[in-house]
Amino acid sequence: MGGMKFATTQLLPPLTPAKVVFTHAPGITFEGVVMWSGRIDLQFTAGLKFDNLTLQHRQILATLL
């Protein structure tokens, strides 16, 4: 609930700020920091740690993830 793993088109440097917008929840933006990035099989993958999740964000994440 505190973050997510996602595919990327390139390696992302750790501690890079990032924003995630889910199309299922218009207007809701999740902000966080890249904690790790690497290559898994043929694609790049990164792990994002969310910052300052509100109760509303947690409820939305529970339905989306």
C-alpha positions, -999 to +999 in steps of 0.1 A: +000+000+000+030+023+004+042+021-032+042+003-065+063-014-091+059-003-127+075-007-162+095+022-176+111+030-209+145+037-193+163+033-160+152+059-134+178+072-109+170+064-073+155+093-053+140+108-085+106+125-077+077+110-096+040+114-100+015+087-109-020+094-123-044+065-127-070+070-155-096+052-133-093+080-107-093+113-127-078+142-108-060+120-082-023+122-083+001+101-062+035+116-055+065+096-045+102+089-050+119+062-071+135+038-046+150+014-072+152+008-109+166-020-129+161-044-159+139-074-155+140-097-185+136-074-215+120-043-198+130-017-173+112-017-140+111+008-111+099+008-075+081+039-063+075+048-027+045+070-022+048+102-001+021+116+023-008+093+013-041+107+025-070+085+037-087+092+003-055+081-016-053+048+005-090+040-003-084+046-040-053+025-040-072-003-022-096-005-051-071-001-079-042-023-069 
